[in-house]
Amino acid sequence: MKQLNTGFSIFIFCFLFSTTTFAGFATSTSRIIYMQNDNAQSVTLANINEYPIITQTWIDDGLGNPLQAKAPFVILPAVFKMNPQGIQALRIVHNGDAMPQDRESVYWLNLYEIPGKPKELSGPVTENKARLDLAMNTQLKIFYRPKTLKKMDSTQIAQQLQFYLQQQQGQTILICHNPTPYHISFTGLSIFQAGKEIQIQQEMDMMTPPLSKRIYHLQNSSQLTDFEKINFSFVNDQGHSIVGKYDKKQTQ
């Protein structure tokens, strides 16, 4: 019997239980904060599948198409194979292009996973049998943070958010105004009025950009004209969910 390296086994265990899992990957982080003074940033992947995979990586503005990838970052390696339970480090480097200095910029790291096949499935498909092979793309956000930005923690950012309702084509919408230079990615938004809770429609990306406003659509709320408070949760730099509240009475 082949003996496993004890140190390596402990590293694998700690990696898998302290990271985020996406599709067949476990990643060392769920988001990447790239400070202007950084020479590079790194991300570690683990293949948690029971089969090998080929992975293609690129960085873009969120389209998820490597043929249209435009971003001021270089990532290495671009294509590689990962064996089952294998680990791969990725290196991200800014290419020196000029970036906005009054706010964060956001880009997406794409991890395109092409699965291999077990030996028993490597042959041709026989009659009366079918096989579906899926390739999956995982995206992680990269936040480029200029050194000139005022340092704010999650609580300070949440305290500056502003919310108000507006009518649009007979429907009520919620508008979030983010006056800070930081992106805020909501994981939940709820409106409370007269003891009733109204949920916001979930979208693929619930992020409000810095120094901007964003529209959020309500569920079954065409008659809503006012609110008492808004509860929300969002993701901080460490990938943890932070809870906040906007109380209309306290802001008037």
Rosetta blueprint (number, residue, H / E / L):
1 M L
2 K L
3 Q L
4 L L
5 N L
6 T H
7 G H
8 F H
9 S H
10 I H
11 F H
12 I H
13 F H
14 C H
15 F H
16 L H
17 F L
18 S L
19 T L
20 T E
21 T E
22 F E
23 A L
24 G L
25 F E
26 A E
27 T E
28 S L
29 T L
30 S L
31 R E
32 I E
33 I E
34 Y E
35 M E
36 Q L
37 N L
38 D L
39 N L
40 A L
41 Q E
42 S E
43 V E
44 T E
45 L E
46 A E
47 N E
48 I L
49 N L
50 E L
51 Y L
52 P L
53 I E
54 I E
55 T E
56 Q E
57 T E
58 W E
59 I E
60 D E
61 D L
62 G L
63 L L
64 G L
65 N L
66 P H
67 L H
68 Q H
69 A L
70 K L
71 A L
72 P L
73 F E
74 V E
75 I E
76 L E
77 P L
78 A L
79 V E
80 F E
81 K E
82 M E
83 N L
84 P L
85 Q L
86 G L
87 I E
88 Q E
89 A E
90 L E
91 R E
92 I E
93 V E
94 H E
95 N L
96 G L
97 D L
98 A L
99 M L
100 P L
101 Q L
102 D L
103 R L
104 E L
105 S E
106 V E
107 Y E
108 W E
109 L E
110 N E
111 L E
112 Y E
113 E E
114 I E
115 P E
116 G L
117 K L
118 P L
119 K H
120 E H
121 L H
122 S L
123 G L
124 P L
125 V L
126 T L
127 E L
128 N L
129 K L
130 A L
131 R L
132 L L
133 D L
134 L L
135 A L
136 M E
137 N E
138 T E
139 Q E
140 L E
141 K E
142 I E
143 F E
144 Y E
145 R E
146 P L
147 K L
148 T L
149 L L
150 K L
151 K L
152 M L
153 D L
154 S H
155 T H
156 Q H
157 I H
158 A H
159 Q H
160 Q H
161 L L
162 Q E
163 F E
164 Y E
165 L E
166 Q E
167 Q E
168 Q E
169 Q L
170 G L
171 Q E
172 T E
173 I E
174 L E
175 I E
176 C E
177 H E
178 N E
179 P L
180 T L
181 P L
182 Y L
183 H L
184 I E
185 S E
186 F E
187 T E
188 G E
189 L E
190 S E
191 I E
192 F E
193 Q E
194 A L
195 G L
196 K E
197 E E
198 I E
199 Q E
200 I E
201 Q L
202 Q L
203 E L
204 M L
205 D L
206 M L
207 M E
208 T E
209 P L
210 P L
211 L L
212 S E
213 K E
214 R E
215 I E
216 Y E
217 H E
218 L E
219 Q L
220 N L
221 S L
222 S L
223 Q L
224 L L
225 T L
226 D L
227 F L
228 E L
229 K E
230 I E
231 N E
232 F E
233 S E
234 F E
235 V E
236 N L
237 D L
238 Q L
239 G L
240 H L
241 S E
242 I E
243 V E
244 G E
245 K E
246 Y E
247 D E
248 K H
249 K H
250 Q H
251 T H
252 Q L
